[in-house]
């Protein structure tokens, strides 16, 4: 079994459309019913106290986005 090399890099705004696809594949696999749209992800990434260029990373295998992660700290209450 060949294990592919995973690369983690910071988010770029051009990643959003592929991130929507990745999120929706995950939602489908988990048999959930709340799909993500480009507009909903853009809205989420443009909310106050969230800085996607600092707080979001994407995972790539063979130069294809296969996952992403976000982290944030709300300065109003010091909680993530």
C-alpha positions, 0 to 999 in steps of 0.5 A, spaced: 500 500 500 502 506 497 501 512 502 501 519 499 505 525 501 500 530 505 502 537 504 499 542 509 499 549 507 495 556 508 489 557 505 488 561 499 481 565 497 482 561 490 481 554 494 474 556 496 470 552 490 474 546 492 473 546 499 466 546 498 466 540 494 471 537 499 466 539 505 460 536 501 463 529 500 464 529 507 457 531 509 455 526 504 459 520 507 457 522 514 449 522 511 448 529 513 443 533 510 446 540 511 450 542 504 455 547 504 455 552 498 460 557 496 456 563 498 455 560 505 463 558 506 464 565 503 460 568 509 463 564 514 470 566 512 468 573 512 465 574 519 468 578 524 474 575 528 475 570 523 482 571 519 482 565 514 489 567 511 491 566 518 486 561 521 485 556 516 489 551 513 488 546 507 491 539 506 493 537 499 495 530 496 498 530 489 496 537 489 489 536 490 485 539 496 483 533 500 481 537 507 481 543 511 481 545 518 480 552 521 481 555 528 479 561 531 479 565 538 473 570 539 477 576 542 470 578 546 471 572 550 477 569 549 474 562 547 475 558 540 
